[in-house]
Amino acid sequence: MEDRLIRFSIRMLSIADLLVKTRAGNHIAGQLERCGTSSAFNNGEAQAAESPDDFIHKLKVVLKELKETRVCLKIIVLKPFLENPEKINQDIQECNELIAIFMKSIQTASKNKDLKNKK
């Protein structure tokens, strides 16, 4: 998962570099750089979590950042900030898949924590 998130982060940085150099384009590029790379960083923090609650919290941060990234990508397509915005549809799909994975991971971690607490 770490490598997949790193590749996704690199792709978000590449997209940010391609955006039009306008005030709005620069704003969206900066936002995409922050939220688009944050998921990889926060996943790394989750791997070093100090407790099950901390782990779940950090996974929720990853999920939040991925959802923010998806919004940025949709804005880029709808504005459009790229000459061929349809080229990032695969990136939106990857973001959707990552969101689904982390939603399920949060559910599983929460369920495991609850089971452990019942023992």
LINBELWO-V434372 format. One record per backbone hydrogen bond with DSSP energy under -1.0 kcal/mol. CO is the residue of the C=O (numbers start at 1). NH is the residue of the N-H. If there is no record, write none. Layout:
co=CO nh=NH
co=CO nh=NH
This chain:
co=1 nh=5
co=2 nh=6
co=3 nh=7
co=4 nh=8
co=5 nh=9
co=6 nh=10
co=7 nh=11
co=8 nh=12
co=9 nh=13
co=10 nh=14
co=11 nh=15
co=12 nh=16
co=13 nh=17
co=20 nh=22
co=22 nh=26
co=23 nh=27
co=24 nh=28
co=25 nh=29
co=26 nh=30
co=27 nh=31
co=28 nh=32
co=29 nh=33
co=30 nh=34
co=31 nh=35
co=32 nh=36
co=34 nh=38
co=37 nh=41
co=38 nh=42
co=39 nh=43
co=40 nh=44
co=41 nh=45
co=42 nh=46
co=43 nh=47
co=45 nh=48
co=46 nh=49
co=51 nh=55
co=52 nh=56
co=53 nh=57
co=54 nh=58
co=55 nh=59
co=56 nh=60
co=57 nh=61
co=58 nh=62
co=59 nh=63
co=60 nh=64
co=61 nh=65
co=62 nh=66
co=63 nh=67
co=64 nh=68
co=65 nh=69
co=66 nh=70
co=67 nh=71
co=68 nh=72
co=69 nh=73
co=70 nh=74
co=71 nh=75
co=72 nh=76
co=73 nh=77
co=74 nh=78
co=75 nh=79
co=76 nh=81
co=81 nh=20
co=84 nh=87
co=85 nh=88
co=86 nh=89
co=88 nh=92
co=89 nh=93
co=90 nh=94
co=91 nh=95
co=92 nh=96
co=93 nh=97
co=94 nh=98
co=95 nh=99
co=96 nh=100
co=97 nh=101
co=98 nh=102
co=99 nh=103
co=100 nh=104
co=101 nh=105
co=102 nh=106
co=103 nh=107
co=104 nh=108
co=105 nh=109
co=106 nh=110
co=107 nh=111
co=108 nh=112
co=109 nh=113
co=110 nh=114
co=111 nh=115
co=112 nh=116
co=113 nh=117
co=114 nh=118
